[in-house]
Amino acid sequence: MTTSRSSLRTANLDDLDAITDLHTRARTAYYRAGGWSEAELTSPEARSRRREAWMGAVQDDVRTVLCVERDGEMVGILAMGPPLDADVDAAVVGQLYQIHVEPSRWGQGIGGRLHAAFVQFLRDASLVTGVLEAWERNSRAQAFYARHGWRPDGRHRSGPGGANYVRLRLERTGSPQV
């Protein structure tokens, strides 16, 4: 999908460095706001681990990674696929693993476009529910997902900095609840 200035496409291995760098900048912005030091977030070891994880996601047959490029620059990434938690029924639920937007581009509709791509993924796969985890100190993400209809489902797990990851659930409009 292309607009006059941006395109949404499937990521490939040639995108790994751009994806990793964008992910690093985005997570540094929200984790730093939540109390983590930038040094912990931007170390070469942490970057290497993120790059390996993105390589696995891009190469995985069951996960999908999409990216948005605007004016020749990668400005957003989305990873999605089957649910990771055993208590979620993969026959009716898809998981939004990550959305990251270039912090200098926040508020420009890129996250909304990636979210719409996830909702389309649910539709295309005939899935009625989406799940995701958001770090509880990432108030920006919490507000974004709430605006798009996501609600906490009561499940959480330990996260960095003594804060939990909270699982959120989205029921597609017009779909039966599960």
C-alpha positions in Angstrom: 0.0 0.0 0.0 1.4 3.4 -1.0 0.4 7.0 -0.3 2.0 10.0 -2.0 4.8 9.9 0.5 4.8 6.6 2.3 4.6 2.9 1.6 3.6 -0.1 3.7 5.4 -3.3 2.8 6.7 -6.6 4.1 10.1 -6.3 5.7 13.1 -8.3 4.4 16.6 -9.1 5.6 18.0 -6.0 3.9 15.9 -4.0 6.4 17.4 -5.5 9.5 19.7 -2.6 10.4 17.1 0.0 9.8 14.5 -2.0 11.8 16.9 -2.5 14.7 18.0 1.1 14.8 14.4 2.3 14.7 13.4 -0.1 17.4 16.3 1.0 19.5 15.3 4.7 19.2 11.7 4.0 19.9 12.2 1.8 22.9 14.9 4.1 24.3 12.3 6.9 24.2 9.7 5.0 26.2 11.9 3.0 28.6 13.9 6.1 29.4 10.7 8.0 30.2 9.8 5.0 32.4 13.1 5.3 34.4 15.7 3.2 32.6 19.1 4.6 31.7 19.9 5.1 28.1 23.2 3.2 28.4 21.3 0.0 29.3 19.1 0.5 26.2 21.6 1.4 23.6 24.6 -0.9 24.4 26.1 -2.8 21.5 25.1 -6.1 23.2 21.5 -5.0 23.5 21.4 -3.9 19.9 22.9 -7.2 18.7 20.2 -9.1 20.6 17.5 -7.0 19.1 18.9 -7.5 15.6 19.0 -11.3 16.1 15.4 -11.2 17.3 14.3 -9.2 14.3 16.2 -11.5 12.0 14.3 -14.4 13.5 10.9 -12.6 13.1 11.6 -11.6 9.4 12.6 -15.2 8.6 9.8 -16.9 10.5 7.0 -18.4 8.4 4.3 -17.8 10.9 5.2 -14.2 11.9 4.7 -11.1 9.7 6.9 -8.0 9.9 5.7 -4.9 8.0 7.4 -1.6 7.7 6.4 1.9 6.7 8.8 4.0 4.7 8.2 7.7 4.2 10.3 9.8 1.9 12.9 7.0 1.7 13.2 6.6 5.5 12.0 3.7 7.6 9.6 5.3 10.1 7.5 2.4 11.5 7.5 -1.3 12.0 4.9 -3.9 13.0 5.4 -7.5 14.0 2.4 -9.9 14.4 1.4 -13.5 14.3 0.0 -16.3 16.4 -0.5 -15.8 20.2 2.5 -16.6 22.4 0.6 -17.4 25.6 -0.8 -21.0 26.0 -4.1 -19.6 27.5 -5.0 -17.9 24.2 -6.8 -19.9 21.5 -4.8 -19.5 18.2 -7.9 -20.5 16.2 -9.5 -17.2 17.0 -6.8 -14.8 18.3 -3.8 -13.1 16.7 -1.1 -11.3 18.5 0.4 -7.8 17.9 3.9 -8.4 19.0 5.3 -4.9 18.4 4.6 -1.5 16.9 7.4 1.0 16.8 7.4 4.4 15.3 10.4 6.7 14.8 10.0 9.1 17.8 10.5 12.2 15.7 7.5 11.0 13.6 5.1 10.4 16.6 1.7 11.9 16.0 1.8 11.7 12.2 -0.5 8.7 11.8 2.1 6.0 11.3 1.2 4.0 14.3 -2.5 4.2 13.3 -1.6 2.9 9.9 0.3 0.0 11.3 -2.5 -0.7 13.8 -5.0 -0.8 10.8 -2.7 -3.3 9.1 -2.9 -5.5 12.2 -6.7 -5.3 12.2 -6.7 -6.2 8.5 -4.4 -9.2 9.4 -7.1 -10.3 11.9 -9.8 -9.9 9.3 -7.9 -11.8 6.6 -7.2 -14.7 9.0 -10.8 -14.7 10.2 -9.6 -14.0 13.8 -12.0 -12.2 16.1 -9.6 -11.1 18.8 -6.2 -9.5 19.1 -3.8 -9.6 22.1 -0.7 -7.6 22.9 1.5 -6.8 25.8 2.4 -3.2 26.7 4.8 -2.1 29.4 2.7 -0.5 32.2 5.0 2.6 32.4 4.7 3.3 28.6 1.8 5.7 29.1 2.0 6.8 25.4 1.4 3.2 24.2 -1.3 2.6 26.8 -3.2 5.7 25.6 -2.7 4.8 21.9 -4.1 1.3 22.3 -7.0 2.5 24.5 -8.0 4.9 21.7 -8.0 2.0 19.3 -10.3 -0.1 21.5 -7.8 -2.3 23.4 -8.7 -3.1 27.0 -6.6 -4.9 29.8 -7.7 -8.5 30.2 -6.3 -8.9 33.7 -3.1 -10.8 32.8 0.3 -9.4 33.4 3.9 -10.6 33.7 7.1 -9.1 35.2 8.8 -6.6 33.0 11.9 -4.4 33.2 12.5 -1.8 35.9 10.2 -3.4 38.3 7.1 -2.7 36.1 4.8 -5.3 34.6 3.8 -6.0 31.0 0.0 -5.8 30.8 -1.9 -7.9 28.3 -4.5 -6.0 26.3 -7.3 -7.5 24.2 -9.1 -6.1 21.2 -12.4 -7.6 20.1 -13.0 -6.9 16.4 -16.2 -5.0 15.9 -19.0 -7.2 14.7 -17.3 -10.3 15.9 -18.5 -12.6 18.7 -16.5 -12.2 21.9 -14.2 -15.0 23.0 
